[in-house]
Amino acid sequence: MQFVGRVAFAPAAIILLPCLVVQYVERPKLTEPTTRWKQAISPPSNRQDPRPNVVLVVLDTQRADRLGCYGYDRGTSPRLDAFAADALVFEDCLSPGIWTAPSHASIFCGLFPSTHGVGWLHIWLDERFVTLAELLSQAGYRTAAFSNNSLISPATNLSKGFEELIRPVWLHRARSNSLARFLGLVLYDGGCIGRLLGALTAEDAGAKYTNQLIARWLDRTDRRRPLFLFINYMEPHAPYRPHLPHRELFVKPEDIDSSYRNTWLKSRDEFSLLKRDCYTQAELQLLNDIYDGETRLLDDYIGELLEVLAERLPLDETLILITSDHGESLGEHHIIGHRFCVYDTLAHVPLIVRYPKRVQPGRSNALVQTVDLLPTVMDAVHGRPVPTASTLGRSLLNPPGAIRQSLRTSRPATTSSPATAPAGRATVIELLAPGMGRSKIDPRFSAARFQGPFRAIRQGPWKYILAPDGQEELYNIANDPRELHNLIETHRPVGEQLAERLRRWVTTVRKYEERPPKKGEPSPDCKTRRHLRDLGYIQ
């Protein structure tokens, strides 16, 4: 038996040791914070085409309130903050959807989930909807997507319009993540062993290879033709596994070992649906800490991306948009993840825009949504606002040679008359047919609250929420950004006016018409299904 063990150990060690070396060399490094970004090294443009390059970056699952440029004080985003200081930061941007598939469909089409129909029970984007990538491709742009999320793929049709779709996460898993994943499944839930593996290895979500592939793609691409790059980073998405140096920035030394024990998060559906106290405050704080570690890890890669772009593109002639598809609930309202609600933990996303020709650096308090991105890009491409299918979206750029004062409004008043709802733009947030994981997790559980759409309407400081079971909520976001105090009874006139505006919106917005899947529409393959299962989207 001992002889057999020795014989088996030798080839295993020969395979394992080089893999460990690769893991150790390629593990993420913590970089020093900086207050500058390197736009000064940008090369001059050699294109005759005056239209801008367009770079759209989605920080998947990134909460706005966890970034320094949005007031967070834990040092999670020094590089993004430095970039934001030279760009326009929209302080009040909302996503119309609260998970990846519908929110990306809204970004790409400029439409709301009710119209494009992408949701839990239908993740295929219908061919009838024209995407931003298709519009730019028709306009002569070279289009490429670098996506680490399996929902941005041919299996959902969200990749349509891109001439090239590169999925770095698959390369990363093949190159070095497989070993980290194997060791993680076997050993990570082991305290001090997890700490050791966290120092030597890292199961990264693909950002490292994304930046390398973008650099190679730009180096081999004819940049005399305008470019559209879409980039999706997955670092802030669960499961949260920041590398040890990034983890140590936010987790107390005595809690480092505990931070590698993630099996307690298996109760998140029970915690969220039943409002059952499955976690202690210390565990919820640890959850927040490792999420912040992931944000800081992503910030290092964002800084690296900006350097890659600055070395290869004339950034002053490039429209850069950095946003998120949705946020993340980290224990607020008794919810973990991005399901079951339309609170601002999920709906409030960052939006940072840099385009010196049409945007001045600063901050805007205007209420905007990610459906505005398509009209904004088309405005930049054509040099003026143009009609698009996004009838409810609007361009966020200043008119050429002018400053649009309406986008640089003063901060909304912190109080509003209880007799009237505020004037101004109204925005809507939707969660259609929310996925519930297991259909019944407790004999006493009633699913009525989750059998139908959640919707919210926001106007000025007021936000009204209507749940599928008819339960109403009303919050003054200016006074109560965490949505802790439901004012529906004390401010009933405001709630009624917003409820009526929401009803009118629902009846007037163009609805998606269900149809049977077309023959030949692909379904997710085994590898994609496994990735979606890892991310918690399917069981």
C-alpha positions, 0 to 999 in steps of 0.5 A: 500500500505504501509503495502504491501511495509513493508511486501515485504521489510522484506524478501528482507532485510533478503536476501540482508543484508547477501549478502552484508556482503559476498560481503564486506568480500570477496571484493578484498584487496589492498596488499602492493608492494614487491620486493621479491617473495617466491620461497624459501619456495618451498618444495623439490621434491619427484618424481622419474619422472625427467620431470618438472611440467608445469604452463602456465598462460595467463593474458587475454587482458594484454598489455605488455607496462602496466607492470613495467618489460616492462618499465611502471612506474605507479606501476601496477605490483610489484609482477609480476616484482619481479618474472620477476627479477628471470626469463627470460623476452622476450621483443619482443613477439608477438601474432599471433592473436589479440583476445581470440579464435584464439590466444589461439588456436595458443598457444595450437597448435603452429599454426597460425590462417590461419592454425587452422582456428579459427576466428570470423566466426568459433570458433570451434577448429577442432579435427584434431589439437593436442593441448599441453594438449593432447600431455602432457596427452599422455606423462602421465601428469595430465592436468587441466585448470582453465579458466575464459574465456567462449571461453576456453570451450567445446563449442569451443573445446579449452578445449580438452586434459584437464582431468579437466576443472574448470571455477571459474568465474561461482562459483564466480558469484553464490557465490557473484558476482550476487549481485554485478552484480545486483547492478551494473546494477541498480546503478553503473552508478551513480557517488558517489553511484558507489563509495560507492558500489565500496568500499562495493562490487566488481564484480570480474572476478574470480581470487580470486576463481581461486587461492583458487581452484588451492590450493585445486586442488593441495592439493588433487592431487597426485603430484608424477605424473607431472602436467600441469596447464593452468590458464586464468585470466580475470581482464584486460578484459573489462568491467573494474571494478577495486575495489575502492582501486585499482582504487584510485591508478591511478584515480585522486580523482576528477575523481573517481565518473566519473570513475563509469559512463561507459555508454559512452563506448557504442560508441566504435564501432563508435569511432573505425570504423568511426574514430569519436571523440566520447570521450574527452582526459579526458575520454580516460585518465580515460579509461587508468586509470581504465585499469591500476587499473585492471592490479594492481588488477590482479598483487595482484592475480598473487602474491598470485598464486605464493605463492600457487605454491611455497607452493606446488610445487618444483618451481626450477623443474617447467617450469612457463610461463606467457604471454597474448593472446593479448593486448588492444587498449585504444584510440590509432589509434582511436580504443578501444577494441581488434578488427579492427587492428593488431597494437602492442597495440594488438599484443605485449604481455608479455612473462616471462619464469622461468625454472632454469634448462634451462633458466637463469634470464635476458632479451632477445631482440629476436623476438618471438611469442606465437606459440613458447610455444608448442615447448618450453614445449615439449623441457622441457618435453623431455629434447631436441627439438622434432618435433611438428606440430608447424613447424614455432615455436621454443623452447625458452630454452637453450640447456642442459648445454649451453647458446643459444646466439641467444636468448640473442641478442643485441637490434636491431639497431634503423635505417635500410637502406631504400634499404634493409629489415633486416635479421633474423626471420620474424613473422606474425600477423593475424586478419581473418574476423574481427567482426564488431559489427553492420553491418552498423553504419552510412549510409556513412560507407564503410565496405570495409576496414574490409571485409577480413584479416588484416595481418602484418609481422615483421622482425627486427625493421620493421613492414609491415601491409596490410589491406583488402582494400589494404592499406599499412603501414610500421613502424620502431618499434625501433624508433616508438613503438606506430606506429604513423609514416607510412613510406610506401612512404619514405621507399618503398623498405623496404615495398616492400620486406616485402610485398613480404615476406608476400605474400610468407608466405601466399602462403606457410603456410598450410591453414585451409580447411573449412568443415561443422560442425560435427553432435554433435558439441556443440554450446554455451549454454545460460550462455556462450552466456551471458558471451560472450555478457558481454565481447563484443564478440557477440551482 
